[in-house]
Amino acid sequence: MNLSGKWTCYAKHTLLCLAVLTFHFSMAQKKTVADYLQVTGYVKDMGTISFTNDVDAMTAANLLHNRIDLKIKPVSSFSIVAGLRTRVLISQYQNLVPGFADYYTADNGFLKMSFNWVNKYPVLFNTSIDRLYADWQNDKWDVRVGRQRLNWGINLTWNPNDIFNSYNLLDFDYEERSGVDAAKVQYNFTSFSNIEAAFAPSRSRDSLIGAIKYAFNTHNYDLQFIGGNYYRDIILGMGWAGNIKNAGFKGEISYFHGWRDNRFINDAVSTSVTIDYSLKSGFYMAGSFLYNNIASNTIFSTTQLQSDNLSPKMLMPAKYTFMVQGQQQISPVVSANAALIYSPIVNLFVIAPTVSYSIATNLDFDVILQSYFANNANNKFAALGNSLNMRIKWSFSN
């Protein structure tokens, strides 16, 4: 049996043992299994049509996506959490994009827990475990070990402080975001202040991430300061969240300096700021700005924008990026939002409107459009690509 198969069997046996323990506790204390086991998730089906200027050259895809989240809580202070996502994609991309299947098995964790069961054109069948951790907590302490979402971001849009698991803002179909294999310890001084230390191991010492975050509230502002090691860099950062009158004001800044760089010429600075405001009519609007000093300012394809290969040092391939967005609840069951992203120098425009319709309490239908424009290799403004997505989602819980 290969390594992937061993870990798959290990995960299955672990979850089975935890389920048996949960049943034992429920029988011993005369409580139902639901008191100790929480099951949530969804099933989504999304059809996508992609094209550039030539509508006749469009490509089509269909993605069936199932997610199951388990939380086993044998006692009040201890829990085990597992998250499993399974995707079946039928598309032309396997023939059009070299190494496309590798994108689905990409796993930056210490353990590889993403597997392609079927990779035969036009079908790609993948399963990924993106949460698998144990958590213990009381009034003061919180200790968590395993694959988890270590979210240190405080800004609404881009998060330079989110050094453990950066995510792509344009990936709208992965709400949970990726996880990281790590251990964290958090101590709460008060309800508004805490200190947290986290460490993500790696098989290479040049890929280790370890840092400390101190967060507190003062003058109605949430502040945080972080410091530590990010791959081969020293990381120093801060973030804030508060208000300017009735408008929200949030931001983050991170500074990266190479351990072996004595000249300070390759240092990276990543900064993001967001101001958001809600009108009495219910219309929500926000404006964001991102600065990456090491960005290449070369954007010739949508792959560069949609790639998961991001870092907090460079959350967009352009040095300066602006975004404005608005959202309106049109009726109790219909909402609409739109985002416009612009980067000067490369003339990058991203237009992303969405209309959502709540069919029932746990059944939703979305129409999502994404259009990309930028200067091409000939320095001419042109369409990079468009995608029209229609998605239906059924959510469930026990």
N, C-alpha and C positions, 0 to 999 in steps of 0.2 A: 504493500500500500504506500502511495506517495505521501509527502508531507501534508499536502492540501487535504487528502482523504483522512489522514490521522487527526488533523485539527477539526475536520467536520464531524468525525465520530466523537471526538472529545467534547465538542460543543453540544451535540445531541445527548450524550450520556449525562453531561452536567445538568442540562435543563430537565431531563427525566428525573434525576435524583432530587433536584430542587422541588419538582412537582410532587414527588412522593413524600418529601418532608413536609411540604405545605399541607397535604392531605392528612398526614399524621397529626400535625398541630391542630387542624380543624376538628378532627375526631376527638382528640384528647380534651379540648376546651369547649366542645359542643358549639362551635361556630361554623359557618358555611365556608366553603373554599373561597368564595368571593371576598371574604374578610381578609384573606391572606394573599390572594392572587388577583391582580388587575391585568386585564387583557384589553388592549386598544389597538386600533389600526385602521386601515382603509384599503379599498381596491379602486384603482384609477385606470381609465382607458383614455389614451390621448392619441388622436390622429394629427399628423403634421404634414404640411405641404411646404416645401422649400423651393425657392427660385431666385434668380437674379433679375436681369433685365428681360431675359427671354422666358416668357411664361411657358412656352412650349417645351422648354428643357427642365421643367420642374421635376422634383423627386418627391416621393411620398413614403411615409413611415407610419407604423402603428405601434404604440407602446402600451402593454398591459403591465401594470405596476401594483404589486401587493406589499403592504407593510404590516408587520405584527410587532407590537411592543408588549413585553411581559415585565411585570413588577411583582416579585415575590417578597412578602414582608412577614416572616415568621414571628418577629417581635417588633415592637414599636420603634426601636432604635436602629434596626438593621434591615437592609433590603438588598435584593439582587435584581438587577435590571438587564434585560436583553432586548435588542432591537434587530429585526431581520427584515431585509427588503429583497424581494424577488421581482425580476423584470424579464419580460419576454418581448423582444423587439423584432418586428418584421419590417425589413427595409432594404434599400439598395446600397446603404452606406458601406457594407462589408466589401463590396466590389469597387466602390468609388474612393474610399478613404483607406490608404495603407495603414495597417496596424490598428484598425478601428476597434477590434475586439479587445485589444490590450487596454483600451480606455476604461472598459467595464471592470477589468480585473486589477486596475491600478489600486494599490493599497500601500499607503505610506506608514502604516503601523508597524510595530515591532513583530507582530504576528500577521501572517497573510490570511485574511478571512473573506476573500472575495473569489468566487469560482464561476467559470463559464462551463455549464453542463452541456450545452449544445452551441456549437459555432459552425453552422453549415448554412450557407446562403440559401434563402434570405432570412433565416431564423437565428437569433442570438438569445440564449436562455442563461440568465445570470442570477446568482444569489450572493448577497453581501451581508455580513454581520457588522453593523456599524456602532452597536452598543453592546457591551458585555462587561459589567462592572459590579463590584460590591461596595456598599455604602453604609457607614456607621456614623451616627450623629446624636448629639444631645444639645442642651441649651447653649453650650460654648464651643463644642468641637464638631467638625465634619471631616471625616476621613473617607476618601474614595480611591479605589484601585481598579484599573481595568480600562477597557475601551469606553471612552466617555467624551462628551462635548465640553471642553474647557473654554467657556466663552468669557474672555476678558474684555470684549468690546463694550463700549458704553455709548458710542455714536449710533445713529439710526441707519446710516448708509455704509460707508467704508470704515473699516476698523483696523488701523495700524497697531493697536494694542493687542489684537487677537493673534498672538504669536504662535499658539499651539495648533490651531486648525483654521487657517484662512479659508474663506469661501468666495466664490464668484457671484457677484451681485446679479449677473445676468442669468444665472441658473435658477429659473423660477420654479422648476418642478422638484426641487429637493429642499422642502421647507425645514426639515430637521437639521440639515447641515451635517458635514462629515464629523467623525470622532477621531480621537487620538488615543494610543495606548500610553497611559500615564498614571501617576499617583499624585494625589493632592491632599494637603492638610490645611484646613481653615480653622482659625480661632476667632470667635466673635467677642470683641471687647464689650460692645453694646449692640443694640438693634441697628445702629447706623455706622458702625466702624468694625473692621475686621482686618486680619492679615492672613494671606494665603500663600503657601509655597507649593509649587508643582514641578514635576520632573517627568520628561518623556524620554525613555531610553532609546538607544539606537545601536545597531551592530557596528556603526562607525563612530568614532569619537568626534568626528567633524560634523555629525548630524544630530548631536544632542541638543535638547532644549530644556532649560531649567531656569526658573525665575521666581521672584517673590513680588507679591502685589499687596500694597497697603491702601485700603479704601476707608473714607470717612466722609462725614457731612459737616459743612460749616457754612454759615450765612446762606442757608437754603440751596447750597450747591453740593452735589455729590462729586467728590474728587477721588482720583486714584493715581498712585505712582507705582511703576514697575521697574525692576532691574534684574539682570541676569545674563544668561548665555543663550544665544540663538544661532545654532550651527557654529560658524567660525567667527561670530560677532559678539561683542558686548552690546546689550540692548538696554537702553534707558528710555522710559516713556511716561507719559501722564495722560489722563483723560478727565473730562468734566461734563456735568449735566446739570442744568439749571434753567433759569428763565430770565429774559429781558422783558420786563413788564409782562404782557400776556403771551409772549412768544417763547417757545422752547429754544434753548441754546445749548448745543452739545458739540463735543469735539475730542479729538485725540491727536497726539503727536508721539512719534517714536524715532529714536536716533540709534543708528547701528554703526559700530566701529570695529574693524577687523582686529583680531587678537595680534596678528603678525604685521599689521600695517602701522609703521612708525611715521608715515608722512601725512596721514589724515586726508589723502586725496581721493580715496574710494569710499569715504563715509556716505551712508545713506540716511536721508531724512524723509519721512512719510507723515503727512499731516492731512487731517480731514476735519471739516466743520459743517454743521447742519443747523439751520434755523427753520422751525416749523410753527405753524399757526392754524388754529381752527376757528372758522367763522361761526356766528350764531346760527346760520342756515344749515350747518353741518358740513360745509365744504372744508376739506383739509388740504393744506398746501405746504410744501417744504422745498427748501433750496439747499444744495450741498456742494461742497468744493473739496477736491482732492489734489494734493501736490506730492509727486514722487520725483526727487531730484535725479535719480539714476535711470529714469525711463528712457527708452530708445527712441521714442517718437517715430516709429515705423509701424504702420498698420496696413497690411495688404490683404488680410483675409479675416473672415469671421472666426476662424480657428483660434487666432491670437486673442480674441475677445471672449470666447466661450470656454477656453481651456481651464482646467482645474489646476494647472501648474502655476499657481499664484503664490506670492509670499507677502507678508506685511510690509516688506521693503518696497514692493511694487504691485499695487492692487489693480492698476490699469497700465497698459503699455504706453500711455501718453503722460507727459510730465504734468500737464494741467488738465483737469477734468471738472466740468460743472454739470450739475443735474438739477432739474426742477421737476416736481411731480405734484399731482393733484388727485384728490379722491372725493367722490360724492355718492351718498346713498340716495339713489333716485327714488326708490320705493322700499317697503319693508323686505322685498325679496330680490331687488335688483340694485347692484352697485357698479360704478365705473371708476377706473383710475387710469392715469396716463403718466408716463415718465419720458422726459427728453434729456438725453445726455449729449454734451458737446465738449470736444477737445480742440482748442486752437492749434495752429501749426500744421497738424495733420488733417484738419477739417473733418474730424470724426463726428458724425451724427448718429445717434441711436434713438429710434422712436419706438416706444413700447406701450401701447394702449391695451387695456383689459376690461372686459365686461363680464360680470359674474351674476349668475341667477341661482337662487336657492330654491330648488324644486321641492324639497322637503327638509325636515329638521336635519337629517344626516345625508342628504343627497344634493350635490352642487354641480352646476354646469358653468364652464368658463370658456371664453373665446379670447385668445392671447395672440397679439401680433407683435413681431419684432422685425424692425427694418434697420439695416446698417448701411451707412454711406461714409466714404472717406477718400482722400487722395490716393490714387493707385500708384503703381511703380513708375508711371509716366508723369506723375505729379498732376494728374487730372482728377477732378471730383467725379466719383462714380459710385454706383451701388455695389456693395460687397455681398449682400445677400438679404433675403427676406424669409421669414417663416410664419405661417399661419397655423395656430394650434387650437384644436377643439378638444376639451377635456371634460370628462364626467367623473365624479368622485363620490364613492359611497363610504362613509365612515361608520365604525362600529366600536362598541365597548361592552364589557360584561356588567 
